[in-house]
Every structure is written in structure tokens, then in C-alpha cells.
Amino acid sequence: MTGAATPTTRRVLVAKPRGYCAGVDRAVLAVEQALERYGAPIYVRKQIVHNTHVVQTLEKRGAIFVEETAEVPEGSIVVFSAHGVSPAVHEEAAKRSLRTIDATCPLVTKVHKEAQRFAKDDYDILLIGHEGHEEVEGTAGEAPERIQLVDGLDGVRNVQVRDPSRVVWLSQTTLSVDETIETVDRLRERFPDMVNPPSDDICYATQNRQVAVKEIAREADLVIVVGSDNSSNSKRLVEVALDAGAAASYLVDNAGFIREEWLEGVSTVGVTSGASVPEELVEGVLAYLAERGYGDVTEVEAMAEKVHFALPHELRRDLRS
């Protein structure tokens, strides 16, 4: 397919679903509604979602992002990000008399509850995820004495358990589906009796976006993934695109990060975006491509997505009043 492109052969395949998932939409809306209801400043622990544009936009409206709860003035309002926090963070917020709005994605909360239950039943919990990721830190904090992090295939050999018959795996929700299955298979070689979580921990949005990017990658010379570098699910989309057959794939924060040489000899460009990316950034990429002769745009829908999450209960209560 790759060859000398002409204006009549240049086209763009846009993956659907892409962009905001229900958990991200809920978290961003929570900060926006908190600013409207209570006024600035509203403090947010960590980035509300992993996207530079979203964070900067909220900062302009009066949100203040901090790394730790200790940075929030006593008695202030603090929003916990979509990635979730450990019980220790909730305890610290209570000690500082902070008014909390917990914007943790409900799918992450599900994994937290699974960790609590399996720890109570005295299982060793193998948490598949990336070291240092906020979601992993929050989940691990639910049962630090029972949870071991398994960071990819290299981490499998280091796992030590008390009883091989009482082992369960859980995972970070934003991983590559294929990567997680490979790690689970390797763990099961060591621990044949390892228990699966009661439901798939990889979130619906992560799975759907990976399925969608596979669809366009099969026909694309180049796949552009819109997303920030600290977004795990966005980075996974690049990997999935390459594995699915794309000759090249790059992660960009916005159209300004695209390099002209990427388009040399390219006739078909695939475009998608991570689950924390607003659609306006995708539109910017499409405009950039159109200016360079890629005006034939086709949306490729892999599946319909109709999930919606209600706002955090603390915010809903105050909005009703």
C-alpha cells in the first residue's frame, strides 16, 4: 500500500469509538460542576485525567492540581482523580478536614473492591500493571500486605506466594488486552490454580478503543494516536496499532506535534485518540491532515458505546440542594 501518494489517493480512517470514556467524562464534569457550584479554587489531587490539554483548560477555570493531599489547605474542597486513591489518602483527607469529591472511575472502584474481598479471604493478589501509575498505587493501597505488582512478563519470575492454591490476579484497567493475557498465561504456568477475577478488569473503553484501532491499522500506512505521554491507554493504542499491521504509529498531544516527514509516501492515515482526549484535539489533527491533501475522511465504527456514569454522590447531593 505504501507508495508515492497523490491528492486523489490520500485518505484518513478515523476509529470509533475513540476519545472520552464514561469515567473520564464523569471526572472532568465533576471538576467543572464543582467550580460552578462552589467557586474557585477547587483542588484536584494529581491530574484529574492524563491529558495535558484537559488539565490546562481546568487550571484556567480555577482548578489547582497538587501532587499530595498535604498540599491542600485544611477545610478546602479536593477532588480525587479518575485513577483512584488508596484508603490512606482518604484517611489523610479526613484528618485535614477536607471536603472530598471522589471522581474515581467506577470500573477502578470495582477493582478496589475485588482487592478488598480477596485480601479478606487471605489470597495473594498479583496485580498486573505499571509501577508508579496512579491507578496501581491506589489499588495496591487497598491491601498492601497481600498485593504484589507484576509489571509485564519480566515481573513474573519475581513473584513469591505463600500458598500456590490461593492466588488471584487483578489488573490495571488501562492495559493492552493482549499484553495482559500474555502475562496471565505466563503466571498460570507458575501457578496453575490461580483464580481469575470475577469479571474482566480491562475496562470496556480500553478494550473498545484497542479493537477499533486494529480495524484501521490493517489498512493504514501510518496511525496517529492523540493522547498525552503519561496516558497509559493512549500509549497502548500505539503498540496495538503496530502489532495490528500499521507501518508506523505515533503518539501526539495535538496536531502541533505531527512531523511532516511522517507523511512522506503515506496514502492512508489512521487516526484515533485515548480515553482522556477531548474530540477537539482529534478535529485539530484532521484539519492538519486536510491541509496536506488528506481530505477523504472515513469513520470506521468497530462497535457502539453507550455507557454513562452518574456524577460523584457528594456532588450530586450538593447540586440537588
N, C-alpha and C positions, 0 to 999 in steps of 0.2 A: 504493500500500500504506500509505503514511504517513497517519495519521488519528487520531481520538480512540480510544485503546486502552481496552479493558475487561479485567478479570481473565480472562475466558474466551478472549480473543484473544491475550493476551501469551504469547510463546513464545521459546525460546532454541535456536539452532542451533550446535552445538559441532563445530568442524572436527577431523577426524582424517585424517592424523597431525598432531600438534602437540607442543610441548614438547621435552624432551630428545632429541637425536640421539645416535647411537652415539659420535661423537667427544667430545661434552660428557660423556656418561655415563662414558666411559673416563677423562677428565681429572679429573672430580670424584672418582671412585672411586680414582684414583691418589693424590690428596692424602689421602683418608680412610684408605686402606690404609697409606700412608707414616706417618701419625700413629700408627696402631696398631702398626706394625712397629718403628718407630724411636723413637717418643715425640716429644712437643713439645719445642722448636718445630720446625716444618718451614717453611722459607722458600719462597715462591712468587713468581717474577718476573712482575709485572703481575697483573691479575685472572685467575684460572685459567680462567674463562669470564666473559662480560659479563652478569652478573646480580648485583644488589646483595644479594638475599636469600641466594644461594649463598655469596657472599664472606663475609657477616656470620656465617653459620652455621659456616663453616670456621674463621673467626677465633676463635669461641667455643671451638672444639675444640683450638686451639693453632697454627693456621697464621698465619704472619706474611707479609703481602703487601708487596712492595717494588717500586719502580719500576725500579731498575737492579741488576745483579749486584754492583756495587761495594758495595752496602749489606748484602750477606750476609757474615757473619763467616767468615773463612778456615776451611776444613775442614768447613763445615756442609753440610747437605743442602738443595738447591734444586730446585724443580720448575719446569720451563718450561711455560708455559700452552698451551692448545689451539691458540692462534693461530700458534704457531711463532716461532722466533728466527733471526737471521742467524748465519752462521759466526763472525762477530766476537764474538758473545755466548758461543758455545761456547768460543772461544779464551780469552776473559777468565775464564770459569769454571775452565778448566784451570789457568791461571796462578795462580788463587787457591785451588787445591787443593779446589775444591768438589765434592761428590758430587752429580751431576746425575741427575734423573729427567725424561726428555723426554716430556711429555704432549701434544706436537704432534699434532693430528688427522692420521691417515694420509692423508686427502684433501688436506690442506695440504702434507704432505710430498711427495705426488705432484707438486704444482705446483712445489715447490722443485727436484725432480729434473728436471722439464721445463726450468726456467730454467737449471740447470747444463748440460744437454745442448745446448740451443740456443746458449748462450753459447760453449760449446766449439766449436760448428760455425760460430761467428762471425756469428750473426744479430743484428740489432737486435730487442730484445724490447719490445713495447708492453704494459705491464701495466695492465689496466683495473681501477681500484679507487679507494678514497677516501684522499686524502692524510692521513697521520697514523694510519691504522688499523694496529694491531699486526701483523696478517697481511701487509699490504702492506710494512711495514718489514722484516719477516723475509724475504719473498720477494725484495724488491729487493736485500737484502744478499747474496744468492747470486751476483749478477753486477752490481754497481753500475755498472760501466763499460759495460754493454750494455743495461741496463733503463731505460726511460722510463715514468713514470707517466702514464696518461691518465685523468683524473678527470672522467668524464662527457663529454657532447658538446662542452662548451666547451674541453676539453683537446685535442680532435682537431686544431684548427688550429695548435697549437704544436709538433706532433711534427715532428722533423727526423731523417732516417735517412741512413746512408752509402750504402746500395745498396737501392733500392726492390724489387729482386728477392730480397732476403734479409731479410725482415721476418716476424715471427711475433707473434701476440697470445696473451697469457695473462690470467687474471683472478683477482681476489679471489673466494674461494669463496662468500661470503655475499651477493652482489649479487642484485638483481632480474634474473630471466632476461630479461624484456622489455627492461629498461634496457641490459643487456649486448649483446643482439642489435642494438639500435639504434646503440650506439657502434661495434660491429664493422662494421656496414653503412656507417657514415659513414667509418670508417678505410679500408674497402675502396674507397671512391670515390677516395681519395687514393693508395692502394697496392693496385692490382688483383691483384698477385701475392702478397699477404700470406698466410702459411700459418696454418692453423688448428692449435690444439694437438691432440695425438693422441687426446684424449678430452675430453669436456665438463668444464670446470673448475668450473662452478657445482655445488656439492655436491648429492648426492641429497636430503638433508634440506631444504635451502633450496628446491629445486625442488618437492618434495612438499608442503611447507607453503604454498607460494605457489599451487599447484594447488588445495589444499584450501580455502584462504581464498577463492579465486574461486568455489568451489561455494556457499559460504554467503553470500557478498557479494551474489549475484544476487537473493537473497530477503530480505536484511536491510536494515532502515532504519538500523541502527547496528551497526558491528563494533568490538568491544573486543579489542585485542591486548595480551596480558600480556607484558611484557618491559621491560628497563631501557633508558634513553635512549642508552646507549653501545653497545647491541647493534645492529649493522648489519642482521642478518637480521630482527630484530623491527621495526625502522623500515621496512624494505622491505615487510613484511606490511601495514602501514597504507596505504602507497602502492598496493599491489596491490589491496587491498580497495576503495579509492576508484575506481581505474581499472576495476574489475570491476562497478561499479554501486551500491556502498553509498552511501547519502546522507551518512553521516558515519562516521568511524573515528578512534579514539584509542588511543594507547599508554599503558598504565598499569603501574606496578611491581607493584601489588597492588590489591585491592578498595578500599583506603582512598583511592586516587587517583581513583575514579569520582565524577563530579559528577552530582547529582540532575537537573539541567536537561537533561543529555544524553538522559534517558529520556522527556522530555515528548513526547507524541504518537507514541511508538515502540511498535509492536506486535511486531516481530521483531528480536531482538538476536542477532548472531553473535558467537561467542567463539572465539579461538584464542590460541596462545602461541608465542613464539620458541623457537629450538632450544636455548637455555640456561636454560629456565624449568622449575622443578620443578612437578609436577602439583598439589601442594598449593595453589599460588597460583591456579591455574585454579579449583580447588574453592572457594576463598575468594570468587572473583568470582561463581560460580554461586550460592553461598549468599546473597551480597548481592542478586543479582537475584531469587532466590526470595522473599526477604523483601519485595520490592516487587511481587509478583504475577506474576513470570516463572517459574512453576513447571513449565511444559511444556517439557521439555528433550529435544532430539533430537540424537544424534550422527550427523554426516554424514561417512562414510568415503569419501575420494577414492581411496585405494589402501592396500594393506597394506605394512607396513615391517618388515623382519626383519634389518636389518644389525646386526652386532655386531663390536666391535674388542677384541682382547686388550689387557691391561694393558701399559704400557711394559716393555720387556725387562729393564731394570735392576731394576725392582720385582719382576717375576716370578722373576728369578734369586734374589733375596734371600728372597722368600716361600717358594720351594722349599727353600731351605737351612735 
